[in-house]
Amino acid sequence: MSLKSANAFLDHVAEVLDERQEMYGDALPLFEQVATRWSLVLGVEVTAPQVALCMMDFKMARLTVDPKHLDSNVDVVGFAALLAKIQAADDGEV
């Protein structure tokens, strides 16, 4: 895939987010479920926004191995977009 511009990359990210929403449903309930599971495993409260941040950090760690890995770059931006959506929902904006 040729992504010669930032806008083409962002369009690709939007397509991936749409595909994942169709496959898995809205992200907020999933992130809340993950937060609940991680809270049990870690013994501390984890929130849905923290899940998004941790997933971004995981992808960033992968990018230290291969900074040009398209899927990881897409996922970092996608998780950032989902973080903004979750925060907006927490603020009652959605």
Residue, then its C-alpha position, 0 to 999 in steps of 0.5 A: m500500500s502506498l501512503k504518500s501523504a499524511n491524509a492518505f495515512l489518516d484515511h487508511v486509519a479511519e478505514v481500519l477503525d471502521e473495519r474493527q468496529e464492524m468486527y468487534g462493535d463499539a470500542l468503549p464496552l470492549f475497553e471497559q471489559v479489558a479494564t475490568r480484567w486488567s484490574l483483577v489481574l493487576g490488583v489495582e483499578v484500571t480505566a478504559p482510557q488507561v487501556a487505550l494508553c497502554m495499548m498505544d505504549f505496547k505498539m510504540a514498543r513494537l515500533t522501536v524494533d521496526p519504526k516503519h511497520l505500517d500496522s503498528n503505526v496505524d494502531v498507535v493512531g487508531f488507539a489515540a483516536l479511540l482514547a479521544k472517543i472514550q474521553a469524550a464519552d466520559d465527559g458526556e460529549v457522545 
